[in-house]
Amino acid sequence: MTGMTASYVTLHGAGFTDPARTPFAARAAAAARAGFTGIGVQFADLAAHGGVGAVRTVAADTGLAVTEAEFLGGWALAESVAAPSDAEITLAEAARAWGPLRVTSGEFAAGPADPGRAADRLAELAARLAPLGVTLAVEAFAWGALCDYPAALDVVRRSGAPNAGVMIDIWHWFATGADAAVLHDIDAREVAGVQLNDGPRVRPDDPDMLHKARSTRLLPGRGELPVRALVAELRNLGYTGPWSVEVNDPWFRALPVDEAARQAFASATAVLNG
């Protein structure tokens, strides 16, 4: 198995949109002890922990690499991305300090997005960030302008950017209506990353979708979704990673950070090992 990353919300100990309850140093130490090789960060969380340089030092002291960052949004509906956003400026600083970085990207705002224009914006961003070793991993959200994975994949393909692909978050994959058959049209090189999790079955038109997305993201193998089957299909495509764990529900985020890290790593490893 390739190395695994603990995504930001997995160990920050709070709700999806809440400030972190657990300091970054404690998250990194717990992740390393559990067996993770990488850790994810959120741009908005950096200032509270000393900024890009301090976070890099803390992660390195535990033996971890900062491999995943979030979130770069707003581009899919933008008239122009000629002027870098605050998130892009922070991202560029981080990539210079940390090295190659996978950045979750997409559009939280409702759409629909014009696929040609969105692809042009993605291409502009990807071209600016490519020299820094940044890969843009585009997620689909049922409530957003890129509301399903075929739409996200279409934008990635139209962009022609070699450093852009889709981020398959397993919860969102099924919540947006995708199934294993959608993978038949995907090349493994078009998958920028996979976030492992689980949850209840949710319809794309569920009126409570946003709440469920932020409160029912369970440990992989603990919900109703065919996580192992999807992982097997990805491997049949030739996908070998990167893998990360993104889980967050009220029960899980109340755990001590070491126990949360241990359970996240053990559950993900069990799924990947079949």
LINKANOR-V10089 format. One line per field, one symbol per residue. psi: psi as a letter, one per 30 degrees, with the letter a starting at -180 (. if undefined). burial: 1 if it has 16 or more other ideal C-beta (glycine too) atoms within 10 Angstrom, else 0. Layout:
# LINKANOR-V10089
psi->???
burial->???
This chain:
# LINKANOR-V10089
psi->kllkkjlefegfgalegllkfkleeeeeeeeeeffkflkllkeffeefgfaeeeeeeeeeffglkjfklkkjafffgkekgekkleeeeeeeeeeeefakkkjklajellblkjeeeeeeeeeeeeeefefggkkjjklkkefafifleeeeeeeeeeegkfhkakjjjeeeeefgglafffffgkkeffjflkjkaaalkkkfgkfgeeeefffgjlkkfgafkieeeeeeeeeefgkgllklkjkjleeefflkeeeeeeeeeeeeeeeff.
burial->0001111111111000000101011111111101111111111111001001001101100101111111111111110010001011011111100100111111100000101011111111110010010111111111111111111111111110101111111111111111000110010000111111111001000100100110011111111010100110110000100111111110011000100111111011101100
